[in-house]
Amino acid sequence: MSSEQSQAALFESLCEEYAGVSGVTVPEGGSGFGSQAIKINKSIFAMLVSERLVVKLPAARVAELISSGQGLPFDAGKGKPMKQWVTLSVDDDASRRLVAEAMAFVGRR
């Protein structure tokens, strides 16, 4: 299985896992930015973009993940990376931990 397939499968699994969490909503179809997103209190904390898992974390944490090779800069098509978003390039277990970290970060805002 390619990493793209596994990231899409992981996202599906995460949607099922987070569907029952209070304040969390999972994708319900549609298209456009955020249509493949898991949200807490209506704010996106994880999403699937071009078959890649992307999470929202503090800018310093994003920079740390990118410099360590655990993440790649995320560009929403505007030509410049978004400071608080990172495309994950880690295994499923690490991705799950980072999604939980993203939910905690976004949920307390």
C-alpha positions in Angstrom: 0.0 0.0 0.0 1.4 3.4 -0.9 1.7 6.1 1.7 -1.0 8.1 0.0 -3.5 5.2 0.3 -2.5 4.7 3.9 -2.9 8.4 4.8 -6.4 8.4 3.2 -7.2 5.1 5.1 -5.8 6.7 8.3 -7.9 9.8 7.8 -11.0 7.5 7.5 -10.1 5.7 10.7 -9.5 9.1 12.5 -12.9 10.3 11.3 -14.6 7.2 12.9 -12.5 7.6 16.0 -13.2 11.3 16.6 -16.9 11.2 15.5 -18.1 10.5 19.0 -15.9 13.1 20.7 -17.9 16.1 22.2 -17.5 19.2 20.1 -16.0 17.4 17.2 -17.5 17.2 13.7 -16.2 15.0 10.8 -16.6 15.5 7.1 -20.1 15.0 5.7 -19.4 15.4 2.0 -19.2 18.6 0.0 -16.2 20.1 -1.7 -13.8 23.0 -1.3 -11.4 23.9 1.5 -12.3 22.1 4.7 -14.6 19.6 3.1 -12.3 16.8 4.2 -11.7 18.2 7.7 -12.1 17.1 11.3 -13.2 20.1 13.4 -13.5 20.9 17.1 -15.9 23.7 18.0 -16.2 24.5 14.3 -12.4 25.0 13.8 -10.3 22.6 11.7 -7.6 20.7 13.4 -6.9 17.9 10.9 -7.7 17.5 7.2 -7.0 15.4 4.2 -5.6 17.5 1.3 -4.5 15.8 -1.9 -4.5 12.4 -0.1 -2.1 13.8 2.6 -2.9 14.3 6.3 -2.5 18.0 7.4 -2.8 19.3 11.0 -2.9 22.7 12.7 -0.3 23.2 15.5 1.6 26.2 17.0 4.0 27.7 14.5 7.0 26.7 16.6 5.9 23.1 16.7 5.3 23.1 12.9 8.8 24.5 12.4 10.2 21.8 14.7 8.3 19.0 12.8 9.5 20.3 9.4 13.2 20.7 10.5 13.1 17.1 12.0 11.8 15.7 8.8 8.5 14.6 10.4 6.5 17.1 8.4 6.4 19.1 5.2 5.4 22.8 4.8 1.7 23.1 3.9 0.7 25.6 1.1 -3.0 26.0 0.5 -2.3 27.0 -3.1 -1.4 30.6 -2.3 2.3 30.2 -3.0 3.6 30.4 0.5 3.5 27.9 3.4 1.0 28.5 6.2 2.9 28.9 9.5 0.4 26.9 11.7 -0.2 24.0 9.3 2.0 21.0 8.5 1.7 18.0 6.2 2.6 14.9 8.1 5.3 12.5 6.9 5.4 10.1 9.8 3.9 6.7 10.5 0.3 6.1 11.6 1.1 6.0 15.3 3.0 9.3 15.2 0.3 10.8 13.0 -2.4 9.8 15.5 -0.4 11.5 18.3 0.0 14.6 16.3 -3.7 14.7 15.4 -4.5 14.4 19.1 -2.0 17.2 19.8 -3.7 19.3 17.1 -7.1 18.8 18.6 -5.9 19.9 22.0 -4.2 23.0 20.5 -7.2 24.1 18.4 -9.8 23.1 21.1 -8.3 25.4 23.7 -8.4 28.5 21.4 
